[in-house]
Amino acid sequence: MWRMSTLRARVVNGRLLVDEPTSLPEGTVLELVMDDEDDELDPEERRALNAAISKAWESVKAGKVRPATAIIDELRTRR
């Protein structure tokens, strides 16, 4: 079964250089997508997202966290 993975690349002389081991078969063609473009967020949505991420990170640093399994169990009981 194929699963998504990340490859890191560097631009060298206008070309992408990927220098990481992979288990992909020889000749595999990849479509590389920039993850910071075309996410369809407008500036207000981007600010709201960044504020939510910052608030969540502050909660983590303050120790206000719960195990993911507890959250999933809670969500399952709501169905």
Biopython code that builds the backbone (N, CA, C, O; Angstrom):
import numpy as np
from Bio.PDB.StructureBuilder import StructureBuilder

atoms = [
    (1, "MET", "N", (0.839, -1.183, 0.000)),
    (1, "MET", "CA", (0.000, 0.000, 0.000)),
    (1, "MET", "C", (0.877, 1.237, 0.000)),
    (1, "MET", "O", (1.839, 1.316, 0.764)),
    (2, "TRP", "N", (0.556, 2.203, -0.849)),
    (2, "TRP", "CA", (1.307, 3.443, -0.934)),
    (2, "TRP", "C", (0.835, 4.384, 0.144)),
    (2, "TRP", "O", (-0.363, 4.475, 0.412)),
    (3, "ARG", "N", (1.759, 5.085, 0.764)),
    (3, "ARG", "CA", (1.378, 6.121, 1.711)),
    (3, "ARG", "C", (2.180, 7.372, 1.420)),
    (3, "ARG", "O", (3.286, 7.312, 0.881)),
    (4, "MET", "N", (1.616, 8.484, 1.780)),
    (4, "MET", "CA", (2.249, 9.769, 1.518)),
    (4, "MET", "C", (3.490, 9.924, 2.385)),
    (4, "MET", "O", (3.485, 9.567, 3.563)),
    (5, "SER", "N", (4.536, 10.451, 1.801)),
    (5, "SER", "CA", (5.738, 10.739, 2.569)),
    (5, "SER", "C", (6.300, 12.077, 2.099)),
    (5, "SER", "O", (5.857, 12.635, 1.095)),
    (6, "THR", "N", (7.251, 12.564, 2.821)),
    (6, "THR", "CA", (7.836, 13.865, 2.526)),
    (6, "THR", "C", (9.261, 13.689, 2.038)),
    (6, "THR", "O", (10.027, 12.906, 2.601)),
    (7, "LEU", "N", (9.606, 14.406, 1.009)),
    (7, "LEU", "CA", (10.980, 14.463, 0.532)),
    (7, "LEU", "C", (11.422, 15.922, 0.617)),
    (7, "LEU", "O", (10.677, 16.826, 0.239)),
    (8, "ARG", "N", (12.615, 16.141, 1.107)),
    (8, "ARG", "CA", (13.159, 17.502, 1.165)),
    (8, "ARG", "C", (14.007, 17.734, -0.072)),
    (8, "ARG", "O", (14.770, 16.864, -0.492)),
    (9, "ALA", "N", (13.864, 18.924, -0.651)),
    (9, "ALA", "CA", (14.629, 19.274, -1.848)),
    (9, "ALA", "C", (15.220, 20.660, -1.666)),
    (9, "ALA", "O", (14.705, 21.474, -0.900)),
    (10, "ARG", "N", (16.296, 20.915, -2.373)),
    (10, "ARG", "CA", (16.972, 22.210, -2.334)),
    (10, "ARG", "C", (17.073, 22.699, -3.777)),
    (10, "ARG", "O", (17.286, 21.909, -4.697)),
    (11, "VAL", "N", (16.918, 24.011, -3.964)),
    (11, "VAL", "CA", (17.091, 24.572, -5.295)),
    (11, "VAL", "C", (18.574, 24.877, -5.481)),
    (11, "VAL", "O", (19.174, 25.618, -4.702)),
    (12, "VAL", "N", (19.152, 24.292, -6.526)),
    (12, "VAL", "CA", (20.567, 24.487, -6.858)),
    (12, "VAL", "C", (20.640, 24.822, -8.339)),
    (12, "VAL", "O", (20.252, 24.020, -9.188)),
    (13, "ASN", "N", (21.143, 26.019, -8.641)),
    (13, "ASN", "CA", (21.245, 26.460, -10.035)),
    (13, "ASN", "C", (19.918, 26.330, -10.776)),
    (13, "ASN", "O", (19.881, 25.914, -11.934)),
    (14, "GLY", "N", (18.824, 26.693, -10.092)),
    (14, "GLY", "CA", (17.517, 26.675, -10.739)),
    (14, "GLY", "C", (16.892, 25.301, -10.888)),
    (14, "GLY", "O", (15.873, 25.151, -11.562)),
    (15, "ARG", "N", (17.494, 24.294, -10.264)),
    (15, "ARG", "CA", (16.960, 22.930, -10.342)),
    (15, "ARG", "C", (16.697, 22.415, -8.939)),
    (15, "ARG", "O", (17.362, 22.819, -7.985)),
    (16, "LEU", "N", (15.727, 21.521, -8.818)),
    (16, "LEU", "CA", (15.471, 20.890, -7.533)),
    (16, "LEU", "C", (16.429, 19.725, -7.347)),
    (16, "LEU", "O", (16.562, 18.869, -8.221)),
    (17, "LEU", "N", (17.091, 19.704, -6.203)),
    (17, "LEU", "CA", (18.010, 18.629, -5.882)),
    (17, "LEU", "C", (17.464, 17.904, -4.650)),
    (17, "LEU", "O", (17.349, 18.485, -3.571)),
    (18, "VAL", "N", (17.134, 16.642, -4.833)),
    (18, "VAL", "CA", (16.658, 15.811, -3.729)),
    (18, "VAL", "C", (17.779, 14.850, -3.401)),
    (18, "VAL", "O", (18.177, 14.041, -4.239)),
    (19, "ASP", "N", (18.289, 14.934, -2.185)),
    (19, "ASP", "CA", (19.399, 14.088, -1.785)),
    (19, "ASP", "C", (19.030, 13.344, -0.512)),
    (19, "ASP", "O", (19.650, 13.538, 0.534)),
    (20, "GLU", "N", (18.023, 12.497, -0.606)),
    (20, "GLU", "CA", (17.559, 11.706, 0.518)),
    (20, "GLU", "C", (17.267, 10.290, 0.031)),
    (20, "GLU", "O", (16.856, 10.092, -1.112)),
    (21, "PRO", "N", (17.479, 9.321, 0.893)),
    (21, "PRO", "CA", (17.159, 7.951, 0.491)),
    (21, "PRO", "C", (15.653, 7.786, 0.319)),
    (21, "PRO", "O", (14.865, 8.442, 1.001)),
    (22, "THR", "N", (15.267, 6.919, -0.579)),
    (22, "THR", "CA", (13.860, 6.640, -0.808)),
    (22, "THR", "C", (13.687, 5.180, -1.196)),
    (22, "THR", "O", (14.603, 4.542, -1.716)),
    (23, "SER", "N", (12.512, 4.677, -0.936)),
    (23, "SER", "CA", (12.207, 3.305, -1.343)),
    (23, "SER", "C", (11.390, 3.291, -2.625)),
    (23, "SER", "O", (10.904, 2.238, -3.039)),
    (24, "LEU", "N", (11.233, 4.453, -3.259)),
    (24, "LEU", "CA", (10.485, 4.517, -4.512)),
    (24, "LEU", "C", (11.235, 3.768, -5.607)),
    (24, "LEU", "O", (12.464, 3.795, -5.655)),
    (25, "PRO", "N", (10.500, 3.107, -6.476)),
    (25, "PRO", "CA", (11.175, 2.388, -7.568)),
    (25, "PRO", "C", (11.821, 3.349, -8.566)),
    (25, "PRO", "O", (11.370, 4.481, -8.738)),
    (26, "GLU", "N", (12.873, 2.883, -9.214)),
    (26, "GLU", "CA", (13.547, 3.673, -10.246)),
    (26, "GLU", "C", (12.537, 4.088, -11.304)),
    (26, "GLU", "O", (11.674, 3.303, -11.696)),
    (27, "GLY", "N", (12.655, 5.327, -11.762)),
    (27, "GLY", "CA", (11.780, 5.826, -12.818)),
    (27, "GLY", "C", (10.476, 6.424, -12.313)),
    (27, "GLY", "O", (9.672, 6.916, -13.105)),
    (28, "THR", "N", (10.259, 6.386, -11.004)),
    (28, "THR", "CA", (9.037, 6.974, -10.463)),
    (28, "THR", "C", (9.017, 8.468, -10.760)),
    (28, "THR", "O", (10.013, 9.162, -10.556)),
    (29, "VAL", "N", (7.885, 8.958, -11.241)),
    (29, "VAL", "CA", (7.717, 10.388, -11.510)),
    (29, "VAL", "C", (6.907, 10.971, -10.361)),
    (29, "VAL", "O", (5.849, 10.449, -10.008)),
    (30, "LEU", "N", (7.407, 12.049, -9.784)),
    (30, "LEU", "CA", (6.740, 12.701, -8.667)),
    (30, "LEU", "C", (6.206, 14.054, -9.101)),
    (30, "LEU", "O", (6.818, 14.737, -9.922)),
    (31, "GLU", "N", (5.082, 14.435, -8.555)),
    (31, "GLU", "CA", (4.568, 15.780, -8.746)),
    (31, "GLU", "C", (4.811, 16.523, -7.440)),
    (31, "GLU", "O", (4.214, 16.190, -6.416)),
    (32, "LEU", "N", (5.672, 17.516, -7.467)),
    (32, "LEU", "CA", (6.002, 18.283, -6.270)),
    (32, "LEU", "C", (5.063, 19.472, -6.165)),
    (32, "LEU", "O", (4.842, 20.188, -7.141)),
    (33, "VAL", "N", (4.516, 19.675, -4.983)),
    (33, "VAL", "CA", (3.574, 20.765, -4.751)),
    (33, "VAL", "C", (4.096, 21.617, -3.610)),
    (33, "VAL", "O", (4.429, 21.096, -2.546)),
    (34, "MET", "N", (4.169, 22.922, -3.824)),
    (34, "MET", "CA", (4.584, 23.831, -2.766)),
    (34, "MET", "C", (3.462, 23.885, -1.733)),
    (34, "MET", "O", (2.298, 24.054, -2.095)),
    (35, "ASP", "N", (3.797, 23.744, -0.466)),
    (35, "ASP", "CA", (2.751, 23.701, 0.544)),
    (35, "ASP", "C", (2.395, 25.069, 1.101)),
    (35, "ASP", "O", (1.552, 25.158, 1.994)),
    (36, "ASP", "N", (2.995, 26.118, 0.615)),
    (36, "ASP", "CA", (2.675, 27.450, 1.132)),
    (36, "ASP", "C", (1.969, 28.322, 0.107)),
    (36, "ASP", "O", (1.886, 29.538, 0.279)),
    (37, "GLU", "N", (1.468, 27.722, -0.943)),
    (37, "GLU", "CA", (0.778, 28.475, -1.975)),
    (37, "GLU", "C", (-0.591, 27.861, -2.228)),
    (37, "GLU", "O", (-0.814, 26.677, -1.973)),
    (38, "ASP", "N", (-1.500, 28.680, -2.731)),
    (38, "ASP", "CA", (-2.804, 28.197, -3.178)),
    (38, "ASP", "C", (-3.589, 27.461, -2.108)),
    (38, "ASP", "O", (-4.277, 26.485, -2.410)),
    (39, "ASP", "N", (-3.500, 27.911, -0.861)),
    (39, "ASP", "CA", (-4.301, 27.262, 0.171)),
    (39, "ASP", "C", (-5.668, 27.922, 0.303)),
    (39, "ASP", "O", (-6.477, 27.516, 1.137)),
    (40, "GLU", "N", (-5.927, 28.934, -0.512)),
    (40, "GLU", "CA", (-7.219, 29.584, -0.611)),
    (40, "GLU", "C", (-7.634, 30.346, 0.652)),
    (40, "GLU", "O", (-8.810, 30.676, 0.807)),
    (41, "LEU", "N", (-6.699, 30.627, 1.548)),
    (41, "LEU", "CA", (-7.021, 31.433, 2.715)),
    (41, "LEU", "C", (-6.823, 32.904, 2.371)),
    (41, "LEU", "O", (-5.811, 33.288, 1.784)),
    (42, "ASP", "N", (-7.810, 33.722, 2.747)),
    (42, "ASP", "CA", (-7.614, 35.155, 2.562)),
    (42, "ASP", "C", (-6.843, 35.675, 3.774)),
    (42, "ASP", "O", (-6.665, 34.939, 4.745)),
    (43, "PRO", "N", (-6.385, 36.922, 3.739)),
    (43, "PRO", "CA", (-5.567, 37.438, 4.852)),
    (43, "PRO", "C", (-6.258, 37.330, 6.216)),
    (43, "PRO", "O", (-5.603, 37.021, 7.211)),
    (44, "GLU", "N", (-7.558, 37.578, 6.273)),
    (44, "GLU", "CA", (-8.274, 37.484, 7.549)),
    (44, "GLU", "C", (-8.300, 36.040, 8.056)),
    (44, "GLU", "O", (-8.098, 35.792, 9.244)),
    (45, "GLU", "N", (-8.547, 35.097, 7.158)),
    (45, "GLU", "CA", (-8.543, 33.683, 7.544)),
    (45, "GLU", "C", (-7.146, 33.245, 7.988)),
    (45, "GLU", "O", (-7.001, 32.472, 8.935)),
    (46, "ARG", "N", (-6.121, 33.748, 7.294)),
    (46, "ARG", "CA", (-4.735, 33.419, 7.661)),
    (46, "ARG", "C", (-4.424, 33.940, 9.061)),
    (46, "ARG", "O", (-3.808, 33.232, 9.857)),
    (47, "ARG", "N", (-4.844, 35.175, 9.373)),
    (47, "ARG", "CA", (-4.631, 35.727, 10.717)),
    (47, "ARG", "C", (-5.353, 34.890, 11.768)),
    (47, "ARG", "O", (-4.801, 34.608, 12.831)),
    (48, "ALA", "N", (-6.594, 34.492, 11.466)),
    (48, "ALA", "CA", (-7.367, 33.680, 12.414)),
    (48, "ALA", "C", (-6.693, 32.332, 12.636)),
    (48, "ALA", "O", (-6.622, 31.852, 13.767)),
    (49, "LEU", "N", (-6.202, 31.725, 11.573)),
    (49, "LEU", "CA", (-5.505, 30.439, 11.692)),
    (49, "LEU", "C", (-4.246, 30.591, 12.538)),
    (49, "LEU", "O", (-4.003, 29.796, 13.446)),
    (50, "ASN", "N", (-3.450, 31.610, 12.240)),
    (50, "ASN", "CA", (-2.218, 31.820, 13.003)),
    (50, "ASN", "C", (-2.510, 32.105, 14.468)),
    (50, "ASN", "O", (-1.776, 31.649, 15.344)),
    (51, "ALA", "N", (-3.583, 32.861, 14.750)),
    (51, "ALA", "CA", (-3.957, 33.151, 16.137)),
    (51, "ALA", "C", (-4.372, 31.868, 16.851)),
    (51, "ALA", "O", (-4.004, 31.657, 18.007)),
    (52, "ALA", "N", (-5.136, 31.009, 16.174)),
    (52, "ALA", "CA", (-5.566, 29.742, 16.779)),
    (52, "ALA", "C", (-4.373, 28.835, 17.053)),
    (52, "ALA", "O", (-4.319, 28.182, 18.096)),
    (53, "ILE", "N", (-3.427, 28.788, 16.139)),
    (53, "ILE", "CA", (-2.227, 27.973, 16.331)),
    (53, "ILE", "C", (-1.411, 28.511, 17.505)),
    (53, "ILE", "O", (-0.926, 27.735, 18.329)),
    (54, "SER", "N", (-1.257, 29.826, 17.586)),
    (54, "SER", "CA", (-0.509, 30.425, 18.694)),
    (54, "SER", "C", (-1.181, 30.140, 20.028)),
    (54, "SER", "O", (-0.509, 29.809, 21.005)),
    (55, "LYS", "N", (-2.503, 30.266, 20.073)),
    (55, "LYS", "CA", (-3.248, 29.990, 21.308)),
    (55, "LYS", "C", (-3.084, 28.527, 21.722)),
    (55, "LYS", "O", (-2.883, 28.224, 22.898)),
    (56, "ALA", "N", (-3.174, 27.627, 20.744)),
    (56, "ALA", "CA", (-3.010, 26.205, 21.034)),
    (56, "ALA", "C", (-1.598, 25.917, 21.554)),
    (56, "ALA", "O", (-1.427, 25.134, 22.488)),
    (57, "TRP", "N", (-0.596, 26.544, 20.953)),
    (57, "TRP", "CA", (0.790, 26.312, 21.377)),
    (57, "TRP", "C", (1.006, 26.813, 22.803)),
    (57, "TRP", "O", (1.704, 26.173, 23.589)),
    (58, "GLU", "N", (0.407, 27.959, 23.137)),
    (58, "GLU", "CA", (0.510, 28.463, 24.507)),
    (58, "GLU", "C", (-0.124, 27.474, 25.489)),
    (58, "GLU", "O", (0.404, 27.274, 26.583)),
    (59, "SER", "N", (-1.239, 26.859, 25.121)),
    (59, "SER", "CA", (-1.873, 25.843, 25.966)),
    (59, "SER", "C", (-0.948, 24.643, 26.173)),
    (59, "SER", "O", (-0.844, 24.106, 27.276)),
    (60, "VAL", "N", (-0.289, 24.238, 25.106)),
    (60, "VAL", "CA", (0.641, 23.105, 25.200)),
    (60, "VAL", "C", (1.776, 23.450, 26.156)),
    (60, "VAL", "O", (2.127, 22.651, 27.024)),
    (61, "LYS", "N", (2.346, 24.635, 25.996)),
    (61, "LYS", "CA", (3.455, 25.033, 26.863)),
    (61, "LYS", "C", (3.029, 25.141, 28.324)),
    (61, "LYS", "O", (3.841, 24.943, 29.227)),
    (62, "ALA", "N", (1.748, 25.456, 28.556)),
    (62, "ALA", "CA", (1.229, 25.564, 29.923)),
    (62, "ALA", "C", (0.808, 24.207, 30.482)),
    (62, "ALA", "O", (0.350, 24.116, 31.621)),
    (63, "GLY", "N", (0.965, 23.152, 29.678)),
    (63, "GLY", "CA", (0.619, 21.817, 30.148)),
    (63, "GLY", "C", (-0.858, 21.480, 30.035)),
    (63, "GLY", "O", (-1.305, 20.470, 30.578)),
    (64, "LYS", "N", (-1.611, 22.303, 29.342)),
    (64, "LYS", "CA", (-3.044, 22.069, 29.170)),
    (64, "LYS", "C", (-3.259, 21.203, 27.930)),
    (64, "LYS", "O", (-3.674, 21.688, 26.878)),
    (65, "VAL", "N", (-2.971, 19.926, 28.077)),
    (65, "VAL", "CA", (-3.102, 18.993, 26.959)),
    (65, "VAL", "C", (-3.851, 17.745, 27.414)),
    (65, "VAL", "O", (-3.909, 17.438, 28.605)),
    (66, "ARG", "N", (-4.421, 17.034, 26.450)),
    (66, "ARG", "CA", (-5.068, 15.752, 26.723)),
    (66, "ARG", "C", (-4.576, 14.767, 25.675)),
    (66, "ARG", "O", (-4.260, 15.152, 24.549)),
    (67, "PRO", "N", (-4.515, 13.512, 26.044)),
    (67, "PRO", "CA", (-4.108, 12.514, 25.049)),
    (67, "PRO", "C", (-5.119, 12.456, 23.900)),
    (67, "PRO", "O", (-6.325, 12.581, 24.117)),
    (68, "ALA", "N", (-4.625, 12.270, 22.705)),
    (68, "ALA", "CA", (-5.501, 12.191, 21.535)),
    (68, "ALA", "C", (-6.532, 11.078, 21.694)),
    (68, "ALA", "O", (-7.668, 11.216, 21.240)),
    (69, "THR", "N", (-6.144, 9.980, 22.334)),
    (69, "THR", "CA", (-7.095, 8.868, 22.504)),
    (69, "THR", "C", (-8.294, 9.303, 23.340)),
    (69, "THR", "O", (-9.412, 8.859, 23.079)),
    (70, "ALA", "N", (-8.089, 10.159, 24.335)),
    (70, "ALA", "CA", (-9.196, 10.645, 25.161)),
    (70, "ALA", "C", (-10.129, 11.526, 24.337)),
    (70, "ALA", "O", (-11.349, 11.442, 24.481)),
    (71, "ILE", "N", (-9.572, 12.355, 23.489)),
    (71, "ILE", "CA", (-10.390, 13.230, 22.648)),
    (71, "ILE", "C", (-11.192, 12.398, 21.651)),
    (71, "ILE", "O", (-12.376, 12.656, 21.437)),
    (72, "ILE", "N", (-10.554, 11.408, 21.047)),
    (72, "ILE", "CA", (-11.247, 10.541, 20.086)),
    (72, "ILE", "C", (-12.370, 9.780, 20.775)),
    (72, "ILE", "O", (-13.467, 9.668, 20.227)),
    (73, "ASP", "N", (-12.113, 9.256, 21.966)),
    (73, "ASP", "CA", (-13.155, 8.548, 22.712)),
    (73, "ASP", "C", (-14.334, 9.469, 23.002)),
    (73, "ASP", "O", (-15.489, 9.060, 22.886)),
    (74, "GLU", "N", (-14.043, 10.713, 23.378)),
    (74, "GLU", "CA", (-15.108, 11.682, 23.660)),
    (74, "GLU", "C", (-15.936, 11.957, 22.410)),
    (74, "GLU", "O", (-17.165, 12.008, 22.471)),
    (75, "LEU", "N", (-15.265, 12.132, 21.288)),
    (75, "LEU", "CA", (-15.975, 12.383, 20.045)),
    (75, "LEU", "C", (-16.846, 11.195, 19.640)),
    (75, "LEU", "O", (-17.944, 11.385, 19.116)),
    (76, "ARG", "N", (-16.377, 9.997, 19.872)),
    (76, "ARG", "CA", (-17.157, 8.795, 19.523)),
    (76, "ARG", "C", (-18.433, 8.692, 20.367)),
    (76, "ARG", "O", (-19.456, 8.212, 19.880)),
    (77, "THR", "N", (-18.381, 9.138, 21.625)),
    (77, "THR", "CA", (-19.570, 9.055, 22.469)),
    (77, "THR", "C", (-20.614, 10.076, 22.054)),
    (77, "THR", "O", (-21.781, 9.925, 22.413)),
    (78, "ARG", "N", (-20.241, 11.101, 21.317)),
    (78, "ARG", "CA", (-21.183, 12.119, 20.880)),
    (78, "ARG", "C", (-22.036, 11.651, 19.702)),
    (78, "ARG", "O", (-23.055, 12.274, 19.400)),
    (79, "ARG", "N", (-21.648, 10.586, 19.043)),
    (79, "ARG", "CA", (-22.391, 10.135, 17.863)),
    (79, "ARG", "C", (-23.674, 9.511, 18.211)),
    (79, "ARG", "O", (-24.413, 9.082, 17.325)),
]
sb = StructureBuilder()
sb.init_structure("model")
sb.init_model(0)
sb.init_chain("A")
sb.init_seg("    ")
for serial, (resi, resn, name, xyz) in enumerate(atoms, 1):
    if name == "N":
        sb.init_residue(resn, " ", resi, " ")
    sb.init_atom(name, np.array(xyz, "f"), 0.0, 1.0, " ", f" {name:<3s}", serial, name[0])
structure = sb.get_structure()
